[in-house]
Amino acid sequence: MNKDDTQGNKGRSARDERLKAALRENLKRRKAQARGRNGMTIVTPDDDKRENDSTRDER
């Protein structure tokens, strides 16, 4: 085995570990964002118009 081959494998291994850690953190962040979105409701322009119309009637 050549000295360059050994260093190349170590460099690749360290890179792979950093990549794995970054991907793991990215997945955690995306899951947290998805959990946060689950509690939100989507308001369409029609819903918004109905909301405004109902508040005008109450005045």
C-alpha positions as CSV (number, residue, x, y, z in Angstrom):
1,M,0.0,0.0,0.0
2,N,1.2,3.5,-0.8
3,K,1.4,6.3,1.7
4,D,-0.9,8.5,-0.6
5,D,-3.5,5.7,-0.7
6,T,-3.7,5.6,3.1
7,Q,-4.0,9.3,3.5
8,G,-6.6,9.4,0.7
9,N,-8.8,6.9,2.5
10,K,-8.5,8.8,5.8
11,G,-9.5,12.0,4.0
12,R,-12.4,10.3,2.3
13,S,-13.5,8.7,5.6
14,A,-13.4,12.1,7.4
15,R,-15.3,13.7,4.5
16,D,-17.9,10.8,4.6
17,E,-18.4,11.4,8.4
18,R,-18.9,15.1,7.9
19,L,-21.3,14.5,5.1
20,K,-23.3,11.9,7.2
21,A,-23.5,14.4,10.1
22,A,-24.6,17.2,7.8
23,L,-27.3,15.0,6.2
24,R,-28.5,13.9,9.7
25,E,-28.8,17.5,10.9
26,N,-30.6,18.4,7.7
27,L,-33.1,15.6,8.2
28,K,-33.8,16.7,11.8
29,R,-34.3,20.3,10.7
30,R,-36.8,19.2,7.9
31,K,-38.7,17.0,10.3
32,A,-39.0,19.9,12.8
33,Q,-40.2,22.2,10.0
34,A,-42.8,19.6,8.9
35,R,-44.0,19.2,12.5
36,G,-44.4,22.9,12.8
37,R,-46.4,23.1,9.5
38,N,-48.8,20.4,10.7
39,G,-50.4,22.8,13.2
40,M,-50.9,25.6,10.7
41,T,-54.0,25.9,8.6
42,I,-54.0,27.0,5.0
43,V,-56.2,30.1,4.4
44,T,-57.4,30.5,0.8
45,P,-58.5,33.9,-0.6
46,D,-62.1,32.7,-0.3
47,D,-61.7,31.9,3.4
48,D,-60.1,35.3,3.9
49,K,-63.0,37.0,2.1
50,R,-65.6,35.1,4.2
51,E,-63.8,36.1,7.4
52,N,-63.8,39.8,6.4
53,D,-67.5,39.7,5.4
54,S,-68.5,38.1,8.7
55,T,-66.6,40.8,10.7
56,R,-68.3,43.6,8.7
57,D,-71.7,42.2,9.5
58,E,-71.0,42.2,13.2
59,R,-70.1,46.0,13.2
